[in-house]
């Protein structure tokens, strides 16, 4: 099997920030609840020019510069950003491909909500393995689903951590560093209509009445029922995905050196690490970033690299969960 490794990463974050004090005021919560329970000290929010694909382009440019490659070397662009972007019916990956000058690539968009990066890494690896023409792949995109948050809606309080930003990652066939190993994914459609934007699709088109009522924002139609059903499965599926991805890669929980985890409430973050038997210093709690969707794992990896938490031979686990519901984990063997 030909090695497929990460060549570089790039992250773009808007300059504008929402502090814990501002979030507390908007949500009507004490500041200590925002900081300790929700786990937010601050989070980036979009400025006037920070559109979704735009942020992906900026992150991709950083990854390309770090890699020291010519964009013409890229064979495929996979857009990993959100559906909420510059235009509602639009293939953002093609725009991103054009803007970075990847004239020899082809592009498409993919989505699994906050599980998109995990899924796209597997997808890219499988495509590169199957197609000899695909040697260099760029995964990039942006996220600003915080636009759909109504801070007066307590049913969506678990989403008050949503921030904005872009991230990118470049993979190369035959690259022996930072090798992508195996992945495990779980999807459960019984949760598919538990967290939705109720208006704007074919079921409930946008009207002046629904806009005035704020129905274009996230809602949870049955918060009590969702919590009861999700509590039975969510943490269990987190751990299962990690264990299965490790097993497929020839490793166990004891081999984990770093966990790149999406931002969740602080207690859930530590619960996952404790269940894995992983020291808390082998992960970074994204309290100064919030939840930037599927960009979290790339942000966590880049921070870990900057802070010297990654060394040659480390076994790194990327883990995610996305509404729908989807859980996933990748295993990476870091370094040379």
N, C-alpha and C positions, 0 to 999 in steps of 0.2 A: 504494500500500500504506500503510495506516494505521500510524503508529509505535506500538510497544509498548515501554514502558520500565520500568525498575526505579524505584519510588518510594522504597522504604526496605528495610532489612534489620534483622534482630534475631538475637542469639545469646544462648543461655543455657548456662552452664557450671556444673557442680556445684562446690561449695567444696572438696570432698575431692580430694586429689591423691595419686598414686603417684609417688614420686621414682625417679630412675635407680638409686639405691642399693637401694631396696626391690625394684624390678623385677629387678635383677641377682641379689639374694638368692633371689627366687622361682624364677628361671630357671636359677640356677646358672651365671651368666655373669660375666665381669669387668665392672666398671662402665664401663671405657673402650670395651668392645665395645657395650654398651647405648647409650652416648652417641654414639660415633663411627660405628659400623656401622649399628645399628638407628635411630640418630638420635633418641633419646629422652632429654631431661633431666628432664621430668616430664609427666604426663598426668592429666586429670581422670577420676575414677571416681565412680560414682553413690553418693549418700548414701541414707538410708532412704526418703526421699520422691521421689527422682529417677527416677520411672518414665518410660517412653519417651514416651507421648503427653503426659504432664505437662510434660516438658521442651520439647516442641513448643509447648504452650500458652504457657509462659513466654516463649519466643522470639517467638512471634506477638504477644503483648502488647507487647513492646518495639518490634517493627516497626510496629505500629499507632500506638503513641505517637509514634514518630519521624515517621511519615507525617502525623500530625495529622488522621487520618480517623476517621469514625464507623464501627464494625464493620458497621453496617447497610448501608454502601455496598458491601460485598464481595458479589460475585455468585457466586463459586465458591471453594471451599476444596479444594486438592489436598494430601492428606497424603503427605509424602515420607519419613516415618520408616520404621523397620524392622518386619518381621513380629514380631520379639520385642518384645512390649509387654505392657500390663497384663493382657490376657486373650488366649488363643490364637486364638479365632474371634470377631473383633470389628473393626468398621470404625472405626478410631481417628479418621479425619477428621471423622466425624459428631459424635463427642464433642468434638473440638477446636473445631469450628464452634459448638457449643452453649456451650462454656466461654468463648469470646471474645465471644459475643453477636452473631455473624454470622447473625441470624435470617432475612435475606433471601437467603442463599446456599444452594446445595446442595453436597454434599461427596462425595468418594470417596478411596480409598487407591490408591496406585500404587507399584510396586517394580521396581527393576533393580539391587538391592544397592547398592554404592557408586557406581553410575552413575545413581542415581535422580534427583538434582537436575538433572543435564545433560539427561536424558530428559524430566523434568517441565517444564523451561523450554521445550523444543520443543513439548511437548504443550499447555501453557498458551497459548503463542503461536498455535499452529494452531487451538485452540478459539476463542480470542478473535477471530481473523481470520475464522473460518467462521460464528460466531454473534454477531449484532449485540447480543444481550441481555447478553453477557458482557463487561463493561467493566473490572472490577477483580477480580483473582485473588490469593489468598493461597496460597503454597506454604509448608508448615511441617511439622515433625516432629522426632522425637528418635531417639537411637541409643545403645544400650548392649550391643552384641553381645560386648563383653568378658566378659560373664557366661558365655560358652561357651568361654573359653580355659582350657586346662589347661597351666600353665607347666612341667609335667614332660614334656609331649609335644613333643619337638624337631621333629617333622614340621610343627608349626604355628608355628614360631619367627617366621616372617615376619608373623604376626598378633599378636605380643606387643605391638605398638604400639597396639592397640585401646583407645580411651578412651570417654568418654560426654559427651553434650551434646545440645542442640537448636538448631535454626536455622530462620529464616523469611525469606521474601522476598515483597514485594508488587509486583505488576505492574499497570500501568494502560494501557488503550487510549487513544491520542492523547497519551501522555506523551512529549515529545520528548527528555527526558534519559535517559541510560544505556540506550540502545536495544538491545534484543535483536535481533541479526542472524541469522546462520544456524548450523545445527548439523550435525554428522556423527556417526553412530553405527555401530558394528560389533559384532555378537554372534557368538560361535562356540560352539555347543553341544557340540563335541567335548570341552570342558572341564567340562561341566555337573555331573559327579559326581566331580570331582577334589578339591573342598573342600566337605565336607558335615558336617552333624550326623547321624550314622548312625542315631540312635534317636529316636523320638518322632513319626514319620510313620506312614503306613499300611503301609509295608514292614516296619518294625520298631517296633511299639508299645512304649511305656514299660512296663517291668515292674520289680519290686523287684530282680531280678537285673541288668538293664541299668543301672538307676540306681546300684546298688552298684559296678558296674564302670566308672562314669563315662562311659558311652557316649552321654550327652546333650550332650557337648561336641564342638567342632569336631575333625575329623580329616582327614587327607590319606591316602587308601588307598594311593596310589602316588606318593610324593614325588619319586622319581628320574625316573619317566616324565613326571610333570607338569612338572617343571623343564625337562627336555629339550625337550618340545613347546612350553612357554610361552616359553622363551628364544628360540625361532625366530620368535615372533610378537608378543610383548607390546610391546616398545619400538617395533617397526616399526609396530604398529597405533596406538600413542600418537601418533607423528609423523604418520601418515597421516590420522588423524581431525582433527588440528589443521590440517594443510595443506588438507584438503578443506573444512573449515568456513570457513577463511579464503578459499579460492578462491570458494566460493559467496557469500561476503560482499563479494567484490571487493577482497580484500587478499592479501598474501603474508607470509611469515615475517619479512621485513625491516620490516614495519609494526607488529610486536608491541611494545607498551609495558609489558604486565604479564601474567604467567601465574599464575592461581589454580589450584594443583595439589594433588591429594590428597597426604597424607603417605605417603611411601615411604622406603626406606632412603636415606641421604644420597647414595650413589653413583648411584642411579637418578634421583634428583631432578636432580642436576647433569648427568647424561648427557642427559636430555631437553632441558634448557636449552641445553647445548652443541650438540646436534644441530639445534636451532632457530636457533642463533646469537644467543641472547638473553643479555644480561648477567645474572649471578647476582643482582644487586641489584634486578632487575625481577621478582622472585618472593620469597615468604616461605616458608622452610623451617619447618614447624610442629613444631619440636623441643620446644616447651613445651606442646603440645596432643596430640601423637600423632595417630592416625588415628581420627577420629570419623565414619567412613563417608562418606555423601553430604553431610554437613554441612561437610566440609573446604573446599569451594569458597566457600561463603558466609562461613565464618570467615576464610579468606584474603582475600576481598574487603573484609570489614569492617576487618581489620587494616591492609590496604593503604590504605584510606580514612583511618583514624586516623593512619597514619604519613606521610601526604602523598605516597604513591606514585602516586596517580591524579590526572590533571588533564584539563581539557576536551579532548575530541577523541581521547583515548587509545584505542588498540585493545587490548582486554582479551580474553584467551583463558581459558576455564574448561576444565579437562581432568580426566578421571577414568578409572578402570578398576574393574570389579567382578567378583567371582567369578561364574563361570558359563560363559564369560567375556564381559564387555562392556566396550567402550572407547567414549569419546565426548568431544566438544568443542563448546562454544558460543563464539560471538564476540559481544562487546558493544562498542558504541561509547560510551565513557564521557563523562559530562558533557553540556553543552548542545550 
